[in-house]
Amino acid sequence: MGSEKVETITVNEDGNPENKVIVHDIGFVTLLDTMGSDEEVENSARISYGEGTRKVNQTRNLIRYLMRHKHTSPFEMCEVKFHLKLPIFIMRQLVRHRTANLNEYSGRYSVMSDEFYLPEGDYLAKQSTTNKQGRAEPLPNKGALQFEFNRIYDNANIAYQNLLDEDLTRELARAVLPVANYTECIWKLDLHNFFHFARLRSDNHAQREIRDYSNAMYELVKPKFPLCCEAFEDYIRDAVTFSRQEMEVIRDNMNGSWTMNNYNLSERERTEFLEKLNKGAE
């Protein structure tokens, strides 16, 4: 993977390194290192060829072919590595991606931070009545909700410090801290599995907080692998897959004769089918 150090090349208009994105005020995503390039994906697919003998459009066409036909191993030859600062409850979603390598800040070895995630604005929303793991419209009493968050965080942090003062072992004292407590980790995975992560975690159905982190990571990776990311967006991220019944609907519609009731689709399947047809539409 190369150097372990953060590669700060230039500074953007906000005064931040271009390889770092601030998330939720105190969280961040830093792209520590990458291995490979668009050309390395092509090289891995062709096994060997003289450097400089291929044209950019040939590289692009091969990458698009690989992505389109799900030839994933050339993308697995490249890697991306991040330094992340994020709440523990978001970290738990990150570790679901088991193909990644991970090393996290240790609450057994070190004292945990006193920083906690405080949702703001329209992030403070009602529980959806149609999606058990989703949000509905924003709540009006944001100040009261934030006060309650802060009250719990303050009490938990005081309890944690009191337990440490009593010389309780750190590995037990941390048990009183909420999952909104910030942690840090180094997270590395190959490009194919990063695209899989981005497809799931940048999707509108993902929790909004993990989407923010996923989008930040993708924003940093895209300049490093522009042709791969273009193909990913065209054939994976912004594309859809149709079921057999949905294809029947489409074919019959092209012939000018169809009604939704003829295809044995559940109400939820109908809704999802229409969402697919409207994906990306303004």
Backbone hydrogen bonds, N-H to C=O, Kabsch-Sander energy under -0.5 kcal/mol:
donor,donor_aa,acceptor,acceptor_aa,energy
8,T,6,V,-1.1
9,I,7,E,-0.9
12,N,16,N,-2.5
15,G,12,N,-1.9
18,E,10,T,-1.8
20,K,17,P,-1.8
21,V,29,V,-2.8
23,V,27,G,-2.3
26,I,24,H,-2.8
27,G,23,V,-1.7
28,F,85,K,-1.5
29,V,21,V,-2.4
30,T,83,H,-2.4
31,L,19,N,-2.7
32,L,30,T,-1.0
32,L,81,K,-1.8
33,D,81,K,-1.5
35,M,79,E,-2.5
41,V,37,S,-1.7
42,E,38,D,-1.9
43,N,39,E,-2.9
44,S,40,E,-2.5
45,A,41,V,-1.8
46,R,42,E,-2.5
47,I,43,N,-1.1
48,S,46,R,-2.1
53,T,50,G,-2.0
58,Q,55,K,-0.5
59,T,55,K,-2.0
60,R,56,V,-2.7
61,N,57,N,-2.3
62,L,58,Q,-2.1
63,I,59,T,-2.5
64,R,60,R,-2.4
65,Y,61,N,-2.0
66,L,62,L,-2.8
67,M,63,I,-2.5
68,R,64,R,-2.6
69,H,65,Y,-2.2
70,K,67,M,-1.0
71,H,66,L,-2.7
72,T,70,K,-1.2
75,F,72,T,-1.0
76,E,72,T,-1.3
77,M,73,S,-0.6
77,M,74,P,-0.8
78,C,75,F,-1.3
79,E,35,M,-1.9
80,V,189,L,-2.4
81,K,33,D,-2.5
82,F,187,W,-2.9
83,H,30,T,-2.5
84,L,82,F,-0.5
84,L,185,C,-2.7
85,K,28,F,-2.3
86,L,183,T,-2.1
88,I,181,N,-2.0
89,F,179,V,-2.1
90,I,87,P,-1.0
91,M,87,P,-2.2
92,R,88,I,-1.9
93,Q,90,I,-0.7
94,L,90,I,-1.6
95,V,91,M,-2.1
96,R,93,Q,-0.7
97,H,94,L,-1.8
98,R,96,R,-1.4
100,A,97,H,-1.6
101,N,188,K,-3.5
103,N,186,I,-2.0
105,Y,184,E,-3.1
107,G,105,Y,-0.6
110,S,106,S,-2.1
117,Y,180,A,-1.9
123,Y,120,E,-2.1
124,L,121,G,-1.6
125,A,123,Y,-1.4
126,K,137,E,-2.7
128,S,134,G,-2.1
134,G,131,N,-1.7
136,A,126,K,-2.9
139,L,124,L,-2.9
142,K,140,P,-1.5
145,L,141,N,-1.9
146,Q,142,K,-2.7
147,F,143,G,-2.1
148,E,144,A,-1.8
149,F,145,L,-2.2
150,N,146,Q,-2.7
151,R,147,F,-2.3
152,I,148,E,-2.1
153,Y,149,F,-2.5
154,D,150,N,-2.8
155,N,151,R,-2.2
156,A,152,I,-2.5
157,N,153,Y,-2.5
158,I,154,D,-2.3
159,A,155,N,-2.4
160,Y,156,A,-2.4
161,Q,157,N,-2.5
162,N,158,I,-2.5
163,L,159,A,-2.2
164,L,160,Y,-2.0
165,D,161,Q,-2.4
166,E,162,N,-1.4
167,D,164,L,-1.9
168,L,163,L,-2.3
172,L,169,T,-1.3
173,A,169,T,-2.4
174,R,170,R,-1.9
175,A,172,L,-1.8
176,V,173,A,-1.5
177,L,174,R,-1.8
181,N,178,P,-1.8
182,Y,115,E,-2.4
183,T,86,L,-2.7
185,C,84,L,-2.1
186,I,103,N,-2.5
187,W,82,F,-2.3
188,K,101,N,-2.6
189,L,80,V,-2.0
191,L,75,F,-0.9
191,L,78,C,-2.4
194,F,190,D,-2.0
195,F,191,L,-2.3
196,H,192,H,-1.7
197,F,193,N,-2.3
198,A,194,F,-2.9
199,R,195,F,-2.5
200,L,196,H,-1.8
201,R,197,F,-3.1
202,S,198,A,-1.8
206,A,203,D,-1.8
211,R,207,Q,-2.0
212,D,208,R,-1.8
213,Y,209,E,-1.5
214,S,210,I,-2.8
215,N,211,R,-3.0
216,A,212,D,-1.8
217,M,213,Y,-2.4
218,Y,214,S,-2.5
219,E,215,N,-2.3
220,L,216,A,-1.4
221,V,217,M,-1.9
222,K,218,Y,-2.5
224,K,221,V,-1.3
225,F,221,V,-1.4
229,C,225,F,-2.6
230,E,226,P,-2.0
231,A,227,L,-2.1
232,F,228,C,-2.5
233,E,229,C,-2.5
234,D,230,E,-2.1
235,Y,231,A,-2.6
236,I,232,F,-2.1
237,R,232,F,-2.4
238,D,233,E,-2.1
239,A,236,I,-0.8
247,M,243,S,-2.3
248,E,244,R,-1.7
249,V,245,Q,-2.0
250,I,246,E,-2.3
251,R,247,M,-2.7
252,D,248,E,-2.6
253,N,249,V,-2.4
254,M,250,I,-2.0
255,N,251,R,-1.2
256,G,253,N,-1.0
257,S,252,D,-2.2
262,N,259,T,-1.8
263,Y,260,M,-1.1
270,R,266,S,-2.4
271,T,267,E,-2.1
272,E,268,R,-2.6
273,F,269,E,-2.3
274,L,270,R,-2.4
275,E,271,T,-2.0
276,K,272,E,-2.1
277,L,273,F,-2.1
278,N,274,L,-1.5
279,K,275,E,-0.5
279,K,276,K,-1.1
281,A,278,N,-2.2
